[in-house]
């Protein structure tokens, strides 16, 4: 079953399983997310063992011709995620158990 998980639900669960309040956990998460943003803006890779690697990749601009007009896409960066082998195996094993 697919369940949508958001930051608030993660914060609540961490708070329930630890000695930290939801406010403290939210502060930790905010700091981590800000660091992630800064590292990705600087084109750094973020590797979290057992989870994967976040990185940014440059996409060159190009012209795309449609029937009625030409669109010029600008150079931009995309944020990508490459899962770790361990995470991939865990997810695939969980998927096989549901079948």
N, CA, C and O atoms as CSV, one atom per row, in Angstrom:
chain,resi,resn,atom,element,x,y,z
A,1,UNK,N,N,0.838,-1.171,0.000
A,1,UNK,CA,C,0.000,0.000,0.000
A,1,UNK,C,C,0.892,1.246,0.000
A,1,UNK,O,O,1.826,1.355,0.794
A,2,UNK,N,N,0.589,2.172,-0.896
A,2,UNK,CA,C,1.343,3.410,-0.967
A,2,UNK,C,C,0.786,4.402,0.037
A,2,UNK,O,O,-0.423,4.619,0.115
A,3,UNK,N,N,1.679,4.995,0.797
A,3,UNK,CA,C,1.292,5.985,1.785
A,3,UNK,C,C,2.112,7.232,1.545
A,3,UNK,O,O,3.325,7.153,1.348
A,4,UNK,N,N,1.469,8.374,1.560
A,4,UNK,CA,C,2.185,9.627,1.369
A,4,UNK,C,C,2.756,10.061,2.714
A,4,UNK,O,O,2.022,10.208,3.691
A,5,UNK,N,N,4.054,10.260,2.755
A,5,UNK,CA,C,4.731,10.680,3.971
A,5,UNK,C,C,5.277,12.084,3.732
A,5,UNK,O,O,5.937,12.343,2.725
A,6,UNK,N,N,4.995,12.976,4.663
A,6,UNK,CA,C,5.532,14.329,4.534
A,6,UNK,C,C,6.418,14.644,5.736
A,6,UNK,O,O,6.540,13.836,6.656
A,7,UNK,N,N,7.021,15.803,5.718
A,7,UNK,CA,C,7.968,16.178,6.762
A,7,UNK,C,C,7.306,16.209,8.134
A,7,UNK,O,O,7.917,15.799,9.121
A,8,UNK,N,N,6.070,16.687,8.212
A,8,UNK,CA,C,5.385,16.751,9.505
A,8,UNK,C,C,5.193,15.371,10.117
A,8,UNK,O,O,5.363,15.199,11.324
A,9,UNK,N,N,4.841,14.389,9.297
A,9,UNK,CA,C,4.646,13.038,9.827
A,9,UNK,C,C,5.977,12.422,10.268
A,9,UNK,O,O,6.022,11.673,11.243
A,10,UNK,N,N,7.048,12.734,9.557
A,10,UNK,CA,C,8.375,12.242,9.947
A,10,UNK,C,C,8.797,12.881,11.270
A,10,UNK,O,O,9.309,12.197,12.156
A,11,UNK,N,N,8.583,14.185,11.402
A,11,UNK,CA,C,8.927,14.894,12.628
A,11,UNK,C,C,8.151,14.326,13.812
A,11,UNK,O,O,8.711,14.108,14.887
A,12,UNK,N,N,6.869,14.092,13.606
A,12,UNK,CA,C,6.031,13.545,14.684
A,12,UNK,C,C,6.538,12.168,15.116
A,12,UNK,O,O,6.627,11.889,16.311
A,13,UNK,N,N,6.866,11.316,14.159
A,13,UNK,CA,C,7.335,9.964,14.477
A,13,UNK,C,C,8.687,9.997,15.201
A,13,UNK,O,O,8.892,9.259,16.165
A,14,UNK,N,N,9.596,10.840,14.744
A,14,UNK,CA,C,10.901,10.954,15.410
A,14,UNK,C,C,10.709,11.457,16.838
A,14,UNK,O,O,11.354,10.966,17.765
A,15,UNK,N,N,9.833,12.425,17.011
A,15,UNK,CA,C,9.572,12.982,18.332
A,15,UNK,C,C,9.002,11.923,19.277
A,15,UNK,O,O,9.377,11.865,20.448
A,16,UNK,N,N,8.106,11.096,18.771
A,16,UNK,CA,C,7.498,10.047,19.593
A,16,UNK,C,C,8.510,8.982,20.006
A,16,UNK,O,O,8.393,8.403,21.086
A,17,UNK,N,N,9.502,8.721,19.154
A,17,UNK,CA,C,10.479,7.670,19.424
A,17,UNK,C,C,11.753,8.186,20.088
A,17,UNK,O,O,12.693,7.420,20.301
A,18,UNK,N,N,11.792,9.467,20.414
A,18,UNK,CA,C,12.991,10.033,21.034
A,18,UNK,C,C,12.583,10.908,22.213
A,18,UNK,O,O,11.399,11.043,22.523
A,19,UNK,N,N,13.555,11.485,22.848
A,19,UNK,CA,C,13.304,12.384,23.978
A,19,UNK,C,C,13.217,13.837,23.540
A,19,UNK,O,O,13.259,14.736,24.379
A,20,UNK,N,N,13.098,14.081,22.239
A,20,UNK,CA,C,13.055,15.440,21.721
A,20,UNK,C,C,11.619,15.848,21.416
A,20,UNK,O,O,10.802,15.023,21.007
A,21,UNK,N,N,11.321,17.132,21.621
A,21,UNK,CA,C,9.996,17.651,21.290
A,21,UNK,C,C,9.881,17.811,19.770
A,21,UNK,O,O,10.882,17.794,19.053
A,22,UNK,N,N,8.650,17.967,19.297
A,22,UNK,CA,C,8.450,18.178,17.861
A,22,UNK,C,C,9.141,19.463,17.411
A,22,UNK,O,O,9.673,19.531,16.302
A,23,UNK,N,N,9.133,20.473,18.264
A,23,UNK,CA,C,9.791,21.744,17.924
A,23,UNK,C,C,11.296,21.543,17.741
A,23,UNK,O,O,11.884,22.082,16.803
A,24,UNK,N,N,11.915,20.778,18.625
A,24,UNK,CA,C,13.349,20.523,18.522
A,24,UNK,C,C,13.674,19.713,17.271
A,24,UNK,O,O,14.642,20.009,16.570
A,25,UNK,N,N,12.871,18.698,16.993
A,25,UNK,CA,C,13.093,17.866,15.805
A,25,UNK,C,C,12.923,18.705,14.545
A,25,UNK,O,O,13.694,18.567,13.595
A,26,UNK,N,N,11.912,19.577,14.534
A,26,UNK,CA,C,11.700,20.451,13.371
A,26,UNK,C,C,12.910,21.357,13.159
A,26,UNK,O,O,13.322,21.587,12.021
A,27,UNK,N,N,13.479,21.871,14.244
A,27,UNK,CA,C,14.672,22.721,14.141
A,27,UNK,C,C,15.842,21.951,13.540
A,27,UNK,O,O,16.562,22.473,12.688
A,28,UNK,N,N,16.032,20.707,13.984
A,28,UNK,CA,C,17.090,19.867,13.419
A,28,UNK,C,C,16.869,19.661,11.924
A,28,UNK,O,O,17.791,19.808,11.122
A,29,UNK,N,N,15.645,19.323,11.564
A,29,UNK,CA,C,15.322,19.075,10.146
A,29,UNK,C,C,15.537,20.325,9.304
A,29,UNK,O,O,16.064,20.243,8.194
A,30,UNK,N,N,15.131,21.484,9.824
A,30,UNK,CA,C,15.313,22.741,9.094
A,30,UNK,C,C,16.794,23.010,8.838
A,30,UNK,O,O,17.174,23.433,7.746
A,31,UNK,N,N,17.625,22.764,9.847
A,31,UNK,CA,C,19.067,22.971,9.686
A,31,UNK,C,C,19.626,22.025,8.628
A,31,UNK,O,O,20.399,22.443,7.766
A,32,UNK,N,N,19.239,20.756,8.691
A,32,UNK,CA,C,19.724,19.769,7.724
A,32,UNK,C,C,19.291,20.138,6.308
A,32,UNK,O,O,20.094,20.076,5.377
A,33,UNK,N,N,18.033,20.518,6.145
A,33,UNK,CA,C,17.538,20.878,4.810
A,33,UNK,C,C,18.238,22.120,4.268
A,33,UNK,O,O,18.540,22.186,3.076
A,34,UNK,N,N,18.499,23.102,5.122
A,34,UNK,CA,C,19.226,24.296,4.683
A,34,UNK,C,C,20.638,23.931,4.221
A,34,UNK,O,O,21.125,24.453,3.218
A,35,UNK,N,N,21.288,23.031,4.963
A,35,UNK,CA,C,22.634,22.582,4.564
A,35,UNK,C,C,22.580,21.847,3.224
A,35,UNK,O,O,23.440,22.049,2.367
A,36,UNK,N,N,21.566,20.993,3.046
A,36,UNK,CA,C,21.400,20.297,1.767
A,36,UNK,C,C,21.288,21.311,0.630
A,36,UNK,O,O,21.958,21.173,-0.393
A,37,UNK,N,N,20.449,22.321,0.807
A,37,UNK,CA,C,20.260,23.335,-0.233
A,37,UNK,C,C,21.579,24.030,-0.557
A,37,UNK,O,O,21.922,24.219,-1.724
A,38,UNK,N,N,22.306,24.406,0.478
A,38,UNK,CA,C,23.572,25.119,0.266
A,38,UNK,C,C,24.581,24.238,-0.466
A,38,UNK,O,O,25.248,24.699,-1.392
A,39,UNK,N,N,24.698,22.972,-0.058
A,39,UNK,CA,C,25.638,22.067,-0.717
A,39,UNK,C,C,25.262,21.878,-2.186
A,39,UNK,O,O,26.135,21.895,-3.055
A,40,UNK,N,N,23.981,21.700,-2.467
A,40,UNK,CA,C,23.551,21.484,-3.849
A,40,UNK,C,C,23.728,22.751,-4.687
A,40,UNK,O,O,24.044,22.662,-5.873
A,41,UNK,N,N,23.532,23.919,-4.094
A,41,UNK,CA,C,23.781,25.171,-4.808
A,41,UNK,C,C,25.252,25.310,-5.170
A,41,UNK,O,O,25.590,25.893,-6.200
A,42,UNK,N,N,26.123,24.773,-4.325
A,42,UNK,CA,C,27.567,24.823,-4.572
A,42,UNK,C,C,28.041,23.662,-5.447
A,42,UNK,O,O,29.242,23.480,-5.643
A,43,UNK,N,N,27.104,22.884,-5.967
A,43,UNK,CA,C,27.385,21.733,-6.853
A,43,UNK,C,C,28.127,20.614,-6.123
A,43,UNK,O,O,28.844,19.832,-6.748
A,44,UNK,N,N,27.957,20.537,-4.803
A,44,UNK,CA,C,28.566,19.462,-4.018
A,44,UNK,C,C,27.656,18.237,-4.050
A,44,UNK,O,O,26.445,18.356,-4.236
A,45,UNK,N,N,28.247,17.071,-3.867
A,45,UNK,CA,C,27.473,15.832,-3.737
A,45,UNK,C,C,27.218,15.591,-2.257
A,45,UNK,O,O,28.058,15.892,-1.409
A,46,UNK,N,N,26.039,15.038,-1.961
A,46,UNK,CA,C,25.694,14.690,-0.591
A,46,UNK,C,C,25.484,13.187,-0.551
A,46,UNK,O,O,24.532,12.671,-1.138
A,47,UNK,N,N,26.371,12.484,0.140
A,47,UNK,CA,C,26.265,11.026,0.234
A,47,UNK,C,C,25.828,10.641,1.641
A,47,UNK,O,O,26.459,11.019,2.628
A,48,UNK,N,N,24.747,9.890,1.716
A,48,UNK,CA,C,24.275,9.357,2.988
A,48,UNK,C,C,24.319,7.846,2.858
A,48,UNK,O,O,23.527,7.252,2.127
A,49,UNK,N,N,25.245,7.232,3.569
A,49,UNK,CA,C,25.443,5.787,3.446
A,49,UNK,C,C,24.169,5.035,3.812
A,49,UNK,O,O,23.502,5.338,4.801
A,50,UNK,N,N,23.861,4.057,2.990
A,50,UNK,CA,C,22.663,3.265,3.200
A,50,UNK,C,C,21.432,3.877,2.560
A,50,UNK,O,O,20.410,3.203,2.425
A,51,UNK,N,N,21.507,5.143,2.163
A,51,UNK,CA,C,20.378,5.817,1.520
A,51,UNK,C,C,20.693,6.119,0.061
A,51,UNK,O,O,20.000,5.644,-0.839
A,52,UNK,N,N,21.734,6.906,-0.174
A,52,UNK,CA,C,22.103,7.237,-1.542
A,52,UNK,C,C,22.831,8.555,-1.632
A,52,UNK,O,O,23.309,9.088,-0.630
A,53,UNK,N,N,22.914,9.084,-2.857
A,53,UNK,CA,C,23.661,10.303,-3.125
A,53,UNK,C,C,22.772,11.308,-3.849
A,53,UNK,O,O,22.119,10.978,-4.839
A,54,UNK,N,N,22.757,12.534,-3.344
A,54,UNK,CA,C,22.081,13.645,-4.003
A,54,UNK,C,C,23.153,14.446,-4.733
A,54,UNK,O,O,24.239,14.666,-4.198
A,55,UNK,N,N,22.849,14.880,-5.952
A,55,UNK,CA,C,23.799,15.700,-6.698
A,55,UNK,C,C,23.050,16.525,-7.720
A,55,UNK,O,O,21.906,16.226,-8.064
A,56,UNK,N,N,23.710,17.573,-8.204
A,56,UNK,CA,C,23.099,18.406,-9.234
A,56,UNK,C,C,23.824,18.175,-10.554
A,56,UNK,O,O,25.034,17.948,-10.586
A,57,UNK,N,N,23.073,18.236,-11.622
A,57,UNK,CA,C,23.627,18.012,-12.954
A,57,UNK,C,C,23.164,19.145,-13.861
A,57,UNK,O,O,21.995,19.531,-13.861
A,58,UNK,N,N,24.109,19.665,-14.629
A,58,UNK,CA,C,23.778,20.765,-15.532
A,58,UNK,C,C,23.119,20.239,-16.801
A,58,UNK,O,O,23.574,19.267,-17.404
A,59,UNK,N,N,22.045,20.902,-17.186
A,59,UNK,CA,C,21.388,20.620,-18.462
A,59,UNK,C,C,21.573,21.854,-19.344
A,59,UNK,O,O,21.158,22.956,-18.984
A,60,UNK,N,N,22.190,21.657,-20.484
A,60,UNK,CA,C,22.421,22.761,-21.406
A,60,UNK,C,C,21.105,23.195,-22.043
A,60,UNK,O,O,20.213,22.383,-22.289
A,61,UNK,N,N,21.010,24.480,-22.297
A,61,UNK,CA,C,19.834,25.006,-22.975
A,61,UNK,C,C,19.794,24.536,-24.418
A,61,UNK,O,O,20.819,24.181,-25.000
A,62,UNK,N,N,18.606,24.540,-24.980
A,62,UNK,CA,C,18.464,24.132,-26.380
A,62,UNK,C,C,17.203,24.769,-26.959
A,62,UNK,O,O,16.347,25.280,-26.237
A,63,UNK,N,N,17.123,24.719,-28.260
A,63,UNK,CA,C,15.940,25.211,-28.949
A,63,UNK,C,C,15.029,24.034,-29.259
A,63,UNK,O,O,15.469,23.000,-29.762
A,64,UNK,N,N,13.755,24.211,-28.948
A,64,UNK,CA,C,12.763,23.183,-29.249
A,64,UNK,C,C,11.748,23.813,-30.189
A,64,UNK,O,O,11.167,24.855,-29.886
A,65,UNK,N,N,11.540,23.171,-31.331
A,65,UNK,CA,C,10.609,23.725,-32.302
A,65,UNK,C,C,9.277,22.988,-32.208
A,65,UNK,O,O,9.190,21.776,-32.405
A,66,UNK,N,N,8.254,23.762,-31.902
A,66,UNK,CA,C,6.895,23.241,-31.909
A,66,UNK,C,C,6.249,23.642,-33.232
A,66,UNK,O,O,6.889,24.300,-34.052
A,67,UNK,N,N,5.024,23.267,-33.447
A,67,UNK,CA,C,4.365,23.579,-34.716
A,67,UNK,C,C,4.276,25.079,-34.968
A,67,UNK,O,O,4.459,25.545,-36.093
A,68,UNK,N,N,3.993,25.827,-33.905
A,68,UNK,CA,C,3.755,27.258,-34.108
A,68,UNK,C,C,4.861,28.171,-33.592
A,68,UNK,O,O,4.891,29.350,-33.945
A,69,UNK,N,N,5.758,27.663,-32.778
A,69,UNK,CA,C,6.792,28.546,-32.224
A,69,UNK,C,C,8.040,27.763,-31.845
A,69,UNK,O,O,8.038,26.534,-31.775
A,70,UNK,N,N,9.110,28.523,-31.602
A,70,UNK,CA,C,10.375,27.941,-31.161
A,70,UNK,C,C,10.585,28.357,-29.705
A,70,UNK,O,O,10.474,29.534,-29.361
A,71,UNK,N,N,10.886,27.392,-28.873
A,71,UNK,CA,C,11.109,27.661,-27.458
A,71,UNK,C,C,12.600,27.518,-27.168
A,71,UNK,O,O,13.232,26.533,-27.553
A,72,UNK,N,N,13.143,28.513,-26.488
A,72,UNK,CA,C,14.551,28.500,-26.099
A,72,UNK,C,C,14.625,28.159,-24.620
A,72,UNK,O,O,14.285,28.987,-23.775
A,73,UNK,N,N,15.068,26.942,-24.296
A,73,UNK,CA,C,15.227,26.590,-22.888
A,73,UNK,C,C,16.615,27.023,-22.439
A,73,UNK,O,O,17.591,26.861,-23.171
A,74,UNK,N,N,16.694,27.556,-21.275
A,74,UNK,CA,C,17.949,28.082,-20.740
A,74,UNK,C,C,18.743,26.967,-20.056
A,74,UNK,O,O,18.196,25.921,-19.708
A,75,UNK,N,N,20.047,27.213,-19.871
A,75,UNK,CA,C,20.864,26.293,-19.078
A,75,UNK,C,C,20.285,26.246,-17.667
A,75,UNK,O,O,19.889,27.276,-17.122
A,76,UNK,N,N,20.236,25.064,-17.083
A,76,UNK,CA,C,19.742,24.937,-15.715
A,76,UNK,C,C,20.305,23.670,-15.077
A,76,UNK,O,O,20.850,22.800,-15.757
A,77,UNK,N,N,20.165,23.590,-13.786
A,77,UNK,CA,C,20.627,22.428,-13.031
A,77,UNK,C,C,19.420,21.647,-12.526
A,77,UNK,O,O,18.410,22.226,-12.126
A,78,UNK,N,N,19.542,20.341,-12.552
A,78,UNK,CA,C,18.522,19.462,-12.004
A,78,UNK,C,C,19.127,18.737,-10.809
A,78,UNK,O,O,20.306,18.384,-10.817
A,79,UNK,N,N,18.316,18.522,-9.789
A,79,UNK,CA,C,18.775,17.772,-8.622
A,79,UNK,C,C,18.399,16.311,-8.843
A,79,UNK,O,O,17.243,15.985,-9.113
A,80,UNK,N,N,19.390,15.444,-8.723
A,80,UNK,CA,C,19.185,14.020,-8.955
A,80,UNK,C,C,19.509,13.235,-7.695
A,80,UNK,O,O,20.243,13.700,-6.823
A,81,UNK,N,N,18.950,12.041,-7.620
A,81,UNK,CA,C,19.194,11.153,-6.487
A,81,UNK,C,C,19.516,9.778,-7.029
A,81,UNK,O,O,18.772,9.234,-7.844
A,82,UNK,N,N,20.622,9.215,-6.577
A,82,UNK,CA,C,21.012,7.856,-6.947
A,82,UNK,C,C,20.968,7.026,-5.673
A,82,UNK,O,O,21.759,7.235,-4.753
A,83,UNK,N,N,20.032,6.082,-5.629
A,83,UNK,CA,C,19.885,5.283,-4.410
A,83,UNK,C,C,21.074,4.359,-4.212
A,83,UNK,O,O,21.729,3.956,-5.173
A,84,UNK,N,N,21.342,4.030,-2.967
A,84,UNK,CA,C,22.428,3.103,-2.667
A,84,UNK,C,C,21.980,1.691,-3.014
A,84,UNK,O,O,20.788,1.406,-3.122
A,85,UNK,N,N,22.945,0.833,-3.183
A,85,UNK,CA,C,22.646,-0.567,-3.489
A,85,UNK,C,C,21.827,-1.187,-2.357
A,85,UNK,O,O,20.889,-1.947,-2.599
A,86,UNK,N,N,22.190,-0.857,-1.132
A,86,UNK,CA,C,21.498,-1.396,0.041
A,86,UNK,C,C,20.031,-0.956,0.063
A,86,UNK,O,O,19.150,-1.775,0.325
A,87,UNK,N,N,19.759,0.318,-0.208
A,87,UNK,CA,C,18.387,0.817,-0.231
A,87,UNK,C,C,17.598,0.155,-1.350
A,87,UNK,O,O,16.446,-0.236,-1.162
A,88,UNK,N,N,18.218,0.033,-2.503
A,88,UNK,CA,C,17.551,-0.596,-3.644
A,88,UNK,C,C,17.163,-2.033,-3.324
A,88,UNK,O,O,16.059,-2.469,-3.652
A,89,UNK,N,N,18.068,-2.769,-2.684
A,89,UNK,CA,C,17.774,-4.151,-2.319
A,89,UNK,C,C,16.651,-4.221,-1.284
A,89,UNK,O,O,15.772,-5.077,-1.380
A,90,UNK,N,N,16.676,-3.332,-0.305
A,90,UNK,CA,C,15.648,-3.311,0.732
A,90,UNK,C,C,14.271,-3.034,0.142
A,90,UNK,O,O,13.297,-3.706,0.484
A,91,UNK,N,N,14.191,-2.048,-0.740
A,91,UNK,CA,C,12.916,-1.692,-1.364
A,91,UNK,C,C,12.417,-2.832,-2.243
A,91,UNK,O,O,11.227,-3.147,-2.229
A,92,UNK,N,N,13.306,-3.448,-3.001
A,92,UNK,CA,C,12.897,-4.548,-3.873
A,92,UNK,C,C,12.457,-5.767,-3.081
A,92,UNK,O,O,11.526,-6.460,-3.492
A,93,UNK,N,N,13.100,-6.044,-1.959
A,93,UNK,CA,C,12.684,-7.170,-1.121
A,93,UNK,C,C,11.318,-6.909,-0.519
A,93,UNK,O,O,10.500,-7.824,-0.431
A,94,UNK,N,N,11.057,-5.692,-0.106
A,94,UNK,CA,C,9.756,-5.341,0.461
A,94,UNK,C,C,8.672,-5.459,-0.611
A,94,UNK,O,O,7.558,-5.896,-0.323
A,95,UNK,N,N,8.997,-5.071,-1.848
A,95,UNK,CA,C,8.044,-5.171,-2.939
A,95,UNK,C,C,7.729,-6.619,-3.286
A,95,UNK,O,O,6.591,-6.938,-3.631
A,96,UNK,N,N,8.718,-7.495,-3.198
A,96,UNK,CA,C,8.505,-8.915,-3.496
A,96,UNK,C,C,7.635,-9.571,-2.430
A,96,UNK,O,O,6.852,-10.469,-2.742
A,97,UNK,N,N,7.759,-9.136,-1.171
A,97,UNK,CA,C,6.967,-9.710,-0.085
A,97,UNK,C,C,5.495,-9.362,-0.228
A,97,UNK,O,O,4.641,-10.139,0.200
A,98,UNK,N,N,5.173,-8.210,-0.820
A,98,UNK,CA,C,3.788,-7.800,-1.003
A,98,UNK,C,C,3.102,-8.627,-2.095
A,98,UNK,O,O,1.881,-8.777,-2.079
A,99,UNK,N,N,3.880,-9.164,-3.043
A,99,UNK,CA,C,3.288,-9.933,-4.137
A,99,UNK,C,C,2.830,-11.251,-3.670
A,99,UNK,O,O,2.303,-12.037,-4.457
